[in-house]
């Protein structure tokens, strides 16, 4: 009788583990976990604002994508696994150097099969069908601006001999499959070479006015239906903590017009004033001491016209482009995304060179050939040295919409890092009026 009870207990435990996405993501490697790794709700033990109020730890609004979150691991490298040296040629050199330096903490790379978890489903098929139609409908004008575009990949078929292939790839990146809008709650941990750390919490709200892939009352043929100012996208980053930043609200507008520059406004609670920021500040770092500039969030956020574009070829890499949707934090290390899924991908490599460099000269982006996401970027300073190294893991909801759960940006020249954990990422059906400064000040209780 005792053996029967023991058997039932074991089987129930296996079923709970199998069907609980959170547990599966954490224990699916079958390898020991670093005791310093905190995952999802556990992060609240060391980050007071985590999993409270606006920072509530939650799955993407589309729900966990079980096909992505329960991938079968082929091989693992790093912590308690195979030596990282075996995959030296499958990672960008600066990423490999960070992963193999014990000073920055532990990390594990888990390879999974792209074919087993690649995108599929009704929304993906619609997205690809439109992408194929774009082959004969969408084009670049004399200023390399996208014309006659609604949604889907603008340039579905690429020719490596095309002199404009690099600029076409970056447009494909900017119009990769995403939800109509995105609401992310996040905590950023900033750490310097002496290990001194501080944290900020904030929200990233984004509205796309083209490339709208989900049917709703604000969308027709992939475009926002009432857009008199001809926005391409809008995003806002209200700060929640610490106190000296709380209520600071930067708002960024990009227009679907090659002759109209971006608009950039910020509410500063200490003076209770709204100030217009110069777009020349797009190479400056974001508030709070972050290691991202306004041009480099998510790998690349710049205006295509501010750059010269160069195609550097293809490179096979292990990239977390289909990663599980769970946040990681290691308070004794510097980086996050510590035990993620990676797939072997033959990435496009392009270079964005500033026409008017101020703080940076260029960025190197490694871009997936199907999803057109960039999991790594290398940003170079005015002397052409590798400066800020970025890692962007790509969670996916049930529609394969892009979600964010772990990013970091590492200033390797000054040894300063910004590691971000996302408590929630998903679409909320936002509208343009929600991005008015008066509405934002009410929502985020700015002083």
ZAPA-29067 format. One record per residue (C-alpha): x, y, z; residue in one letter. Coordinates in nm, 4 decimals. Each point is the difference from the previous one (the first is absolute). Layout:
REC        u        v        w residu
REC        X        Y        Z      A
...
This chain:
REC        u        v        w residu
REC   0.0000   0.0000   0.0000      X
REC   0.2857   0.2315   0.0832      X
REC   0.1594  -0.0605  -0.3398      X
REC  -0.3280   0.0874  -0.1732      X
REC  -0.0270   0.3312   0.1868      X
REC   0.3605   0.0783  -0.0834      X
REC  -0.0640  -0.0726  -0.3692      X
REC  -0.3071   0.2307  -0.0033      X
REC   0.1998   0.2743   0.1718      X
REC   0.2820  -0.0256  -0.2562      X
REC  -0.2412   0.0004  -0.2961      X
REC  -0.1872   0.3039   0.1355      X
REC   0.3281   0.1847   0.0476      X
REC   0.1016  -0.0784  -0.3591      X
REC  -0.3356   0.1227  -0.1337      X
REC   0.0183   0.3222   0.2020      X
REC   0.3494   0.0655  -0.1299      X
REC  -0.0979  -0.0792  -0.3586      X
REC  -0.3077   0.2205  -0.0111      X
REC   0.1339   0.2903   0.2039      X
REC   0.1746   0.2214  -0.2567      X
REC   0.1839   0.1981   0.2658      X
REC   0.1487  -0.3087   0.1641      X
REC   0.0733  -0.1619  -0.3342      X
REC   0.1970   0.3038  -0.1161      X
REC   0.2075  -0.0009   0.3154      X
REC   0.0738  -0.3732   0.0288      X
REC  -0.0161  -0.1237  -0.3601      X
REC   0.3778  -0.0227  -0.0408      X
REC   0.0260  -0.2726   0.2592      X
REC   0.3175   0.1744   0.1177      X
REC   0.0670   0.1591   0.3392      X
REC  -0.1112   0.3605   0.0384      X
REC   0.2319   0.2670   0.1349      X
REC  -0.1429   0.0812   0.3467      X
REC   0.0472   0.3704  -0.0824      X
REC  -0.2431  -0.0160  -0.2917      X
REC  -0.3398   0.1506   0.0830      X
REC  -0.2866  -0.0689  -0.2402      X
REC  -0.3356   0.1777  -0.0451      X
REC  -0.1807   0.0502   0.3355      X
REC   0.3181  -0.0913   0.1917      X
REC   0.1541   0.3311  -0.1065      X
REC  -0.2301   0.1759   0.2496      X
REC   0.2187  -0.1405   0.2801      X
REC   0.2788   0.2397  -0.0964      X
REC  -0.1834   0.2722  -0.1988      X
REC  -0.2681   0.1652   0.2183      X
REC  -0.2048   0.1475  -0.2879      X
REC  -0.0079  -0.3260  -0.1980      X
REC  -0.3355  -0.1776  -0.0359      X
REC  -0.1887   0.2892   0.1606      X
REC  -0.2356   0.2598  -0.1484      X
REC   0.0855   0.0794  -0.3630      X
REC   0.2965  -0.2376   0.0209      X
REC  -0.2172  -0.3110   0.0366      X
REC   0.1802  -0.3093  -0.1273      X
REC  -0.2277  -0.1506  -0.2649      X
REC   0.0029  -0.1971  -0.3253      X
REC  -0.0302   0.1779  -0.3360      X
REC  -0.3554   0.1102  -0.0727      X
REC  -0.0212  -0.2507  -0.2840      X
REC   0.0884  -0.2765   0.2471      X
REC   0.3102  -0.2125   0.0257      X
REC   0.1024  -0.1661  -0.3247      X
REC   0.0431  -0.3580   0.1201      X
REC   0.1734  -0.1052  -0.3214      X
REC   0.2719   0.2588   0.0695      X
REC   0.0049  -0.0187   0.3798      X
REC   0.0285  -0.3819   0.0123      X
REC   0.2654  -0.0570  -0.2624      X
REC   0.2153  -0.3118   0.0133      X
REC   0.3611   0.0892   0.0714      X
REC   0.2562  -0.1577  -0.2307      X
REC   0.3200   0.1067   0.1784      X
REC   0.0987   0.2488   0.2708      X
REC   0.3187   0.1997   0.0539      X
REC   0.1115   0.2090   0.2939      X
REC  -0.1000  -0.0425   0.3635      X
REC   0.0190  -0.3720   0.0988      X
REC  -0.0094  -0.0901  -0.3710      X
REC   0.2417  -0.0393  -0.2919      X
REC   0.2933   0.2452  -0.0328      X
REC  -0.0983   0.3308  -0.1625      X
REC   0.3160  -0.0177  -0.2156      X
REC  -0.1787  -0.2529  -0.2231      X
REC  -0.2317   0.2736  -0.1312      X
REC   0.2528   0.2819  -0.0301      X
REC  -0.0734   0.0337  -0.3737      X
REC  -0.3775  -0.0054   0.0566      X
REC  -0.0124   0.3189   0.2081      X
REC   0.1092   0.3563  -0.0851      X
REC   0.3498   0.0404   0.1451      X
REC  -0.0958   0.2611   0.2656      X
REC  -0.2917  -0.2180   0.1166      X
REC   0.2294  -0.3021   0.0262      X
REC   0.2536   0.2029   0.1997      X
REC  -0.2699   0.1052   0.2457      X
REC  -0.1404  -0.3518   0.0359      X
REC   0.3419  -0.1516   0.0715      X
REC   0.1109   0.2593   0.2561      X
REC  -0.1038  -0.1228   0.3489      X
REC   0.0033   0.3581   0.1260      X
REC  -0.3320   0.0694  -0.1742      X
REC  -0.1812  -0.2945   0.1572      X
REC  -0.1245  -0.3364  -0.1188      X
REC  -0.1913  -0.0679  -0.3192      X
REC  -0.1199  -0.3023  -0.1941      X
REC  -0.0720  -0.0282  -0.3729      X
REC  -0.2603  -0.2672  -0.0817      X
REC  -0.0267  -0.0916  -0.3674      X
REC  -0.3436  -0.0982  -0.1323      X
REC  -0.1298  -0.0791  -0.3481      X
REC  -0.1308   0.2893  -0.2111      X
REC  -0.2104  -0.2357  -0.2095      X
REC  -0.1806  -0.1380   0.3037      X
REC  -0.1068   0.3403   0.1350      X
REC  -0.0047   0.2291  -0.3047      X
REC  -0.3002   0.2349  -0.0501      X
REC  -0.3297  -0.1322  -0.1318      X
REC  -0.3717   0.0620   0.0394      X
REC  -0.2681   0.2261  -0.1477      X
REC   0.1584   0.3387   0.0776      X
REC   0.3442  -0.1146  -0.1155      X
REC  -0.1419  -0.1361  -0.3275      X
REC  -0.1865   0.3269  -0.0594      X
REC   0.3193   0.1942   0.0737      X
REC   0.2010  -0.2096  -0.2474      X
REC  -0.2708   0.0198  -0.2680      X
REC   0.0078   0.3800   0.0209      X
REC   0.3810  -0.0080   0.0000      X
REC  -0.0064  -0.1861  -0.3308      X
REC  -0.2424   0.2550  -0.1455      X
REC   0.2369   0.2752   0.1116      X
REC   0.2551  -0.1336  -0.2475      X
REC  -0.1859   0.1747  -0.2842      X
REC  -0.1601   0.2847   0.1972      X
REC   0.2539   0.1465   0.2460      X
REC   0.3051   0.1979  -0.1087      X
REC   0.2668   0.2441   0.1206      X
REC  -0.0045   0.3587  -0.1252      X
REC   0.3084   0.2047  -0.0870      X
REC   0.0499   0.0733   0.3744      X
REC  -0.0176  -0.3709   0.0927      X
REC  -0.3388   0.0556   0.1632      X
REC  -0.2597  -0.2761  -0.0009      X
REC  -0.2916   0.0603  -0.2385      X
REC  -0.3386  -0.1669  -0.0557      X
REC   0.0414  -0.2052   0.3180      X
REC  -0.2765  -0.1287   0.2300      X
REC   0.1216  -0.3062   0.1904      X
REC   0.2132  -0.3111  -0.0378      X
REC   0.3673  -0.0241  -0.0909      X
REC   0.0616   0.2810  -0.2531      X
REC   0.2655  -0.1878  -0.2006      X
REC  -0.0767  -0.3688   0.0216      X
REC   0.2444  -0.0969  -0.2738      X
REC   0.3565   0.1281   0.0384      X
REC   0.2855  -0.0101  -0.2486      X
REC   0.3449   0.0149   0.1607      X
REC   0.1301   0.1787  -0.3115      X
REC  -0.2585   0.2777   0.0376      X
REC   0.1869   0.3236   0.0932      X
REC  -0.2934   0.0900   0.2292      X
REC  -0.0197  -0.3336   0.1799      X
REC   0.1212   0.1442   0.3330      X
REC  -0.2638   0.2740   0.0144      X
REC  -0.2672  -0.2509  -0.1036      X
REC   0.1057  -0.2296   0.2841      X
REC  -0.0270   0.2794   0.2565      X
REC  -0.3500   0.0847  -0.1254      X
REC  -0.0869  -0.3692   0.0380      X
REC   0.1350   0.0215   0.3556      X
REC  -0.2071   0.3084   0.0810      X
REC  -0.3134  -0.1682  -0.1388      X
REC   0.0555  -0.3473   0.1505      X
REC  -0.3031  -0.1847   0.1330      X
REC  -0.1300   0.1768   0.3099      X
REC  -0.3298   0.0717   0.1700      X
REC  -0.1813   0.3250  -0.0838      X
REC   0.1267   0.1520   0.3223      X
REC   0.2197  -0.1020   0.2893      X
REC  -0.0148   0.0610   0.3730      X
REC   0.3138  -0.1059   0.1914      X
REC   0.0677   0.0390   0.3705      X
REC   0.3650  -0.0311   0.0923      X
REC   0.2732   0.0374   0.2581      X
REC   0.3504   0.0991  -0.1084      X
REC   0.3005  -0.0818   0.2171      X
REC   0.3008   0.2235  -0.0650      X
REC   0.3362  -0.1220   0.1246      X
REC   0.3499   0.1493  -0.0274      X
REC   0.3465  -0.1546   0.0085      X
REC   0.0102   0.0066   0.3795      X
REC  -0.3230  -0.1948   0.0243      X
REC  -0.2015   0.2980   0.1232      X
REC  -0.3580  -0.0452  -0.1152      X
REC  -0.3183   0.2012  -0.0135      X
REC  -0.3360  -0.0601  -0.1608      X
REC  -0.2698   0.1880  -0.1850      X
REC  -0.3473  -0.1163  -0.0937      X
REC  -0.1982   0.1290  -0.2948      X
REC  -0.2560  -0.0829  -0.2652      X
REC   0.0472  -0.0133  -0.3770      X
REC  -0.3196   0.0678  -0.1968      X
REC   0.0126  -0.0191  -0.3788      X
REC  -0.2605   0.0463  -0.2716      X
REC   0.0528  -0.1039  -0.3619      X
REC  -0.1941   0.1895  -0.2649      X
REC   0.1065  -0.2360  -0.2794      X
REC   0.0892  -0.3710   0.0143      X
REC  -0.3074  -0.0666   0.2134      X
REC  -0.0416  -0.3756  -0.0112      X
REC  -0.2979  -0.0557   0.2286      X
REC  -0.3564   0.0848  -0.1035      X
REC  -0.1618   0.2629   0.2233      X
REC  -0.2256   0.3043  -0.0370      X
REC   0.2982   0.2329  -0.0493      X
REC   0.1512  -0.2008  -0.2872      X
REC  -0.0790  -0.0258  -0.3684      X
REC   0.2317  -0.1753  -0.2483      X
REC   0.2841   0.0117   0.2517      X
REC  -0.0253   0.3768   0.0610      X
REC  -0.1322   0.2072   0.2905      X
REC  -0.3325   0.1364  -0.1273      X
REC   0.0079   0.3532   0.1450      X
REC   0.3533   0.1362  -0.0304      X
REC  -0.0216   0.3619  -0.1246      X
REC   0.3582   0.0825   0.1020      X
REC   0.1319  -0.2978  -0.1968      X
REC   0.1912  -0.1620   0.2862      X
REC   0.2059  -0.3093  -0.0688      X
REC   0.0261  -0.0884   0.3685      X
REC  -0.0076   0.1621   0.3448      X
REC   0.1606  -0.1139   0.3198      X
REC   0.0176   0.1306   0.3544      X
REC   0.2166  -0.1007   0.2976      X
REC  -0.1536   0.1216   0.3302      X
REC   0.2327  -0.0547   0.2987      X
REC  -0.1482  -0.1494   0.3187      X
REC   0.3063  -0.0039   0.2295      X
REC   0.2301   0.1119   0.1580      X
REC  -0.1610   0.3112   0.1462      X
REC   0.2253   0.2501  -0.1789      X
REC  -0.1046  -0.1467  -0.3382      X
REC  -0.3614  -0.0864   0.0780      X
REC  -0.2382   0.1875  -0.2274      X
REC   0.2595   0.0747  -0.2679      X
REC  -0.1760  -0.0722  -0.3311      X
REC   0.1872  -0.0023  -0.3324      X
REC  -0.2248  -0.0348  -0.3099      X
REC   0.1388  -0.0762  -0.3467      X
REC  -0.1877   0.0403  -0.3315      X
REC   0.1148  -0.1242  -0.3395      X
REC  -0.1875   0.1068  -0.3127      X
REC  -0.0545  -0.1957  -0.3168      X
REC   0.1644   0.2811  -0.1951      X
REC   0.3600   0.0170  -0.1182      X
REC  -0.0119   0.3821   0.0096      X
REC  -0.1202   0.0243   0.3600      X
REC   0.2397  -0.0673   0.2863      X
REC  -0.0951  -0.1773   0.3203      X
REC  -0.1640   0.1872   0.2882      X
REC   0.1326  -0.0489   0.3510      X
REC  -0.1599   0.1460   0.3154      X
REC   0.0638  -0.0517   0.3702      X
REC  -0.1900   0.0977   0.3149      X
REC   0.2391   0.0900   0.2841      X
REC  -0.1818  -0.0144   0.3363      X
REC   0.2668   0.1947   0.1937      X
REC  -0.0851   0.3139  -0.2010      X
REC  -0.3553  -0.1061  -0.0930      X
REC   0.0626   0.0814  -0.3637      X
REC  -0.0138  -0.1745  -0.3362      X
REC   0.3105   0.0513  -0.2087      X
REC   0.0625  -0.0775  -0.3641      X
REC   0.3182  -0.2000  -0.0485      X
REC   0.2249   0.0409  -0.2992      X
REC   0.0129  -0.3048  -0.2254      X
REC   0.3779   0.0555   0.0061      X
REC  -0.0264  -0.1635   0.3428      X
REC  -0.0893  -0.3357  -0.1525      X
REC   0.3627  -0.1072   0.0577      X
REC  -0.0217   0.0925   0.3702      X
REC  -0.0679  -0.2588   0.2639      X
REC  -0.3475  -0.0425   0.1433      X
REC  -0.0858   0.1457   0.3448      X
REC   0.1085  -0.1698   0.3196      X
REC   0.3518  -0.0950  -0.1103      X
REC  -0.1038  -0.2683  -0.2506      X
REC   0.2412  -0.1403  -0.2578      X
REC  -0.2481   0.0337  -0.2845      X
REC  -0.0274   0.3082  -0.2165      X
REC  -0.3277   0.0990  -0.1652      X
REC   0.1344  -0.1534  -0.3225      X
REC   0.1078  -0.3347   0.1436      X
REC  -0.2897  -0.1371   0.2065      X
REC  -0.1025  -0.3484  -0.1158      X
REC   0.3164  -0.0104  -0.2123      X
REC  -0.0996   0.2869  -0.2284      X
REC  -0.2596   0.2746   0.0363      X
REC   0.1446   0.2704  -0.2240      X
REC  -0.1416   0.1812  -0.2986      X
REC   0.1186  -0.1795  -0.3152      X
REC   0.0973   0.3278  -0.1678      X
REC   0.2572   0.0922   0.2641      X
REC   0.2254  -0.2880  -0.1063      X
REC   0.1997  -0.1451  -0.2847      X
REC  -0.0649  -0.3718  -0.0387      X
REC   0.2476  -0.2769  -0.0835      X
REC  -0.0650  -0.3689  -0.0528      X
REC   0.2662  -0.2208   0.1633      X
REC  -0.1273  -0.3431  -0.1059      X
REC  -0.1350  -0.2982   0.1954      X
REC   0.1178  -0.1630   0.3220      X
REC  -0.1299  -0.3130   0.1707      X
REC  -0.0672   0.0750   0.3669      X
REC  -0.1779  -0.1414   0.3003      X
REC  -0.2613   0.2662   0.0771      X
REC  -0.2833   0.0143   0.2604      X
REC  -0.2557   0.0955  -0.2652      X
REC  -0.2504  -0.2587   0.1288      X
REC   0.0675   0.0293   0.3730      X
REC  -0.2285  -0.0854   0.2889      X
REC  -0.2046   0.2799   0.1567      X
REC   0.1479   0.0178   0.3488      X
REC   0.2056   0.2647   0.1745      X
REC   0.3392  -0.0778   0.1565      X
REC   0.2092   0.1983   0.2459      X
REC   0.3341  -0.0813   0.1640      X
REC   0.0824   0.2614   0.2673      X
REC   0.3581  -0.1317   0.0247      X
REC   0.0603   0.0302  -0.3752      X
REC  -0.0348   0.2652  -0.2659      X
REC  -0.2147  -0.1542  -0.2748      X
REC  -0.3495  -0.1504  -0.0237      X
REC  -0.1675  -0.2496  -0.2361      X
REC   0.2110  -0.2622   0.1741      X
REC  -0.1476  -0.3341  -0.1118      X
REC  -0.1657   0.0720  -0.3313      X
REC  -0.0862  -0.1951  -0.3150      X
REC   0.2135   0.0703  -0.3085      X
REC  -0.0467  -0.1130  -0.3609      X
REC   0.2649  -0.0374  -0.2709      X
REC  -0.0772   0.2696  -0.2597      X
REC   0.1756   0.1268  -0.3140      X
REC  -0.0332   0.3691   0.0857      X
REC   0.0322   0.3026  -0.2245      X
REC   0.2736   0.2348   0.1221      X
REC  -0.0357   0.3719  -0.0768      X
REC   0.1776   0.3165   0.1066      X
REC  -0.1715   0.3314   0.0764      X
REC   0.2474   0.2915  -0.0219      X
REC  -0.1013   0.3412   0.1302      X
REC   0.0019   0.2769  -0.2586      X
REC   0.0637   0.2446   0.2869      X
REC   0.1704  -0.1866   0.2858      X
REC  -0.0224   0.1667   0.3411      X
REC   0.0624  -0.2749   0.2556      X
REC   0.0076  -0.3043  -0.2280      X
REC   0.1274  -0.0875  -0.3461      X
REC  -0.1855  -0.3188  -0.0896      X
REC  -0.2029  -0.3018   0.1079      X
REC   0.0320  -0.3623  -0.1113      X
REC  -0.3288  -0.1914  -0.0019      X
REC  -0.0518  -0.3764  -0.0341      X
REC  -0.3485  -0.0549  -0.1422      X
REC  -0.2025  -0.3207  -0.0237      X
REC  -0.0832  -0.0991  -0.3620      X
REC  -0.3658  -0.0861   0.0743      X
REC  -0.1131   0.1977   0.3039      X
REC   0.2327   0.2953  -0.0756      X
REC   0.0655   0.0489   0.3715      X
REC   0.3434   0.0960   0.1302      X
REC   0.1182  -0.1790   0.3135      X
REC   0.3463   0.1617   0.0001      X
REC   0.1409   0.3389  -0.0925      X
REC   0.3475   0.1506   0.0269      X
REC   0.0153   0.3794   0.0378      X
REC   0.3309   0.1787  -0.0673      X
REC   0.1368   0.3238   0.1418      X
REC   0.1581   0.2960  -0.1808      X
REC   0.3316  -0.1858  -0.0206      X
REC  -0.1662  -0.2987  -0.1630      X
REC   0.0430  -0.2206   0.3095      X
REC  -0.2627  -0.2509   0.1102      X
REC  -0.1842   0.1925   0.2687      X
REC  -0.3497  -0.1166   0.0947      X
REC  -0.0865  -0.3673  -0.0470      X
REC  -0.3687  -0.0907  -0.0015      X
REC  -0.1911  -0.3220   0.0631      X
REC  -0.3751  -0.0117  -0.0749      X
REC  -0.1794  -0.3285   0.0644      X
REC  -0.3197  -0.0437  -0.1971      X
REC  -0.2965  -0.1497   0.1808      X
REC  -0.3071  -0.0924  -0.2075      X
REC  -0.3679  -0.0118   0.0856      X
REC  -0.2471  -0.2395  -0.1603      X
REC  -0.0118   0.2129  -0.3157      X
REC   0.3811   0.0105  -0.0207      X
REC  -0.0161   0.3712   0.0774      X
REC   0.3262   0.1374   0.1340      X
REC   0.0200   0.0184   0.3794      X
REC   0.2810   0.1116   0.2274      X
REC   0.1089  -0.1571   0.3280      X
REC   0.3785   0.0449   0.0219      X
REC   0.2290   0.2611  -0.1604      X
REC   0.3368   0.1414   0.0903      X
REC   0.2366   0.2655  -0.1316      X
REC   0.3635  -0.0130   0.1109      X
REC   0.2361   0.2971  -0.0290      X
REC   0.3200  -0.2036  -0.0183      X
REC   0.2275   0.3083  -0.0062      X
REC  -0.1099   0.1314   0.3402      X
REC  -0.1299  -0.3347   0.1337      X
REC  -0.3549   0.1152   0.0585      X
REC  -0.3053  -0.2117  -0.0752      X
REC  -0.3773   0.0432  -0.0213      X
REC  -0.1874  -0.3282   0.0440      X
REC  -0.3787   0.0088  -0.0390      X
REC  -0.2616  -0.2442   0.1210      X
REC  -0.3497   0.0325  -0.1454      X
REC  -0.2887  -0.0879   0.2300      X
REC  -0.2594   0.0194  -0.2766      X
REC   0.0007   0.0531  -0.3743      X
REC  -0.2988   0.0013  -0.2299      X
REC  -0.2560   0.2020  -0.1926      X
REC  -0.2872   0.1871   0.1631      X
REC  -0.1920   0.1558  -0.2901      X
REC   0.1410   0.3490   0.0585      X
REC  -0.1041   0.3097  -0.1970      X
REC   0.1855   0.3170  -0.1027      X
REC  -0.1783   0.2172   0.2582      X
REC   0.1594  -0.2028   0.2804      X
REC   0.3364   0.1496  -0.1000      X
REC  -0.1031   0.3598   0.0665      X
REC   0.2158   0.1461   0.2742      X
REC  -0.2967   0.1160   0.2079      X
REC  -0.1422  -0.3527   0.0015      X
REC   0.3384  -0.1538   0.0834      X
REC   0.0508   0.2350   0.2946      X
REC  -0.3346  -0.1106   0.1441      X
REC   0.0695  -0.3680  -0.0561      X
REC   0.3446   0.0071   0.1609      X
REC  -0.0807   0.2546   0.2707      X
REC   0.2799   0.2354  -0.0904      X
REC   0.0789   0.2644   0.2575      X
